Amino acid sequence: MIKSFKSKALEKLYLNDNRKRINPDHVSKLLRILDRLDASVNPQDMNLPGYKLHELKGNQKGVWSVWISGNWRVTFKFESNDAIEIDYTDYH
């Protein structure tokens, strides 16, 4: 279950379908990712074709990433069975 967001724009998309500050080309995939995150109990539940799930390294260990498009990613952590600190970022 989703417990917290880092990205206010992503939180508003998820809770209110407010699409401000979200790339319109990303909306449908973001909604699918958020729906899946809400149903997931561990990071491996996000290992779907096209998502390119991987754990980040170094000081980001414990943070997981799935691919949106180009350099855009959704990152998140899991605490118990809950997704936390969900973020929407252009990593370059």
C-alpha positions as CSV (number, residue, x, y, z in Angstrom):
1,M,0.0,0.0,0.0
2,I,1.2,3.5,-0.7
3,K,2.0,5.4,2.5
4,S,4.0,8.5,1.5
5,F,5.2,10.6,-1.4
6,K,8.3,12.7,-1.9
7,S,6.8,14.3,-5.1
8,K,3.8,16.5,-4.4
9,A,2.9,16.5,-8.1
10,L,2.8,12.7,-8.1
11,E,0.8,12.7,-4.8
12,K,-1.8,15.1,-6.4
13,L,-2.0,13.0,-9.5
14,Y,-2.7,9.9,-7.4
15,L,-5.1,11.4,-4.9
16,N,-7.0,13.9,-7.0
17,D,-6.1,13.2,-10.7
18,N,-4.4,16.7,-10.7
19,R,-2.0,16.5,-13.7
20,K,-0.2,19.8,-13.1
21,R,3.5,19.6,-13.2
22,I,3.3,16.1,-14.8
23,N,4.5,15.4,-18.3
24,P,1.2,14.6,-20.2
25,D,3.0,11.8,-22.1
26,H,3.8,10.1,-18.7
27,V,0.3,10.3,-17.1
28,S,-1.0,6.9,-18.2
29,K,2.1,5.0,-17.3
30,L,2.4,6.8,-14.0
31,L,-1.1,5.9,-13.1
32,R,-0.4,2.2,-13.9
33,I,2.8,2.3,-11.8
34,L,1.0,4.0,-8.8
35,D,-1.8,1.4,-9.0
36,R,0.7,-1.4,-9.0
37,L,2.7,0.2,-6.1
38,D,-0.5,0.4,-4.1
39,A,-1.1,-3.3,-4.6
40,S,2.5,-4.3,-4.0
41,V,4.0,-5.7,-0.8
42,N,7.7,-5.7,-1.9
43,P,9.8,-4.2,-4.6
44,Q,9.8,-7.4,-6.7
45,D,6.1,-6.9,-7.3
46,M,7.1,-4.0,-9.5
47,N,9.3,-6.2,-11.8
48,L,7.0,-6.0,-14.8
49,P,8.0,-5.9,-18.5
50,G,9.1,-2.4,-19.5
51,Y,9.5,-1.1,-16.0
52,K,13.2,-1.9,-15.7
53,L,13.1,-2.4,-12.0
54,H,16.4,-2.0,-10.2
55,E,17.8,-1.0,-6.8
56,L,19.9,2.1,-6.7
57,K,23.5,1.9,-5.3
58,G,25.7,3.8,-2.9
59,N,24.0,6.2,-0.6
60,Q,20.7,5.4,-2.4
61,K,20.8,1.7,-1.4
62,G,17.3,0.6,-0.5
63,V,15.7,3.0,-3.0
64,W,14.2,1.2,-6.0
65,S,13.5,2.7,-9.5
66,V,11.2,1.9,-12.4
67,W,11.5,3.5,-15.8
68,I,8.9,5.9,-17.3
69,S,10.5,7.3,-20.4
70,G,14.0,8.6,-21.4
71,N,15.6,9.8,-18.1
72,W,12.4,9.9,-16.1
73,R,11.9,7.5,-13.3
74,V,9.7,6.7,-10.3
75,T,11.7,5.9,-7.3
76,F,10.4,4.4,-4.0
77,K,11.3,2.5,-0.9
78,F,9.5,-0.2,1.0
79,E,8.9,-0.2,4.7
80,S,7.3,-3.4,5.9
81,N,4.8,-4.1,3.1
82,D,4.2,-0.4,2.2
83,A,5.6,1.8,-0.5
84,I,7.1,5.1,0.9
85,E,8.9,8.2,-0.4
86,I,7.6,7.8,-3.9
87,D,9.2,10.3,-6.2
88,Y,9.0,11.3,-9.9
89,T,12.3,12.5,-11.2
90,D,14.5,13.2,-14.2
91,Y,17.7,11.7,-13.1
92,H,20.0,13.6,-15.5
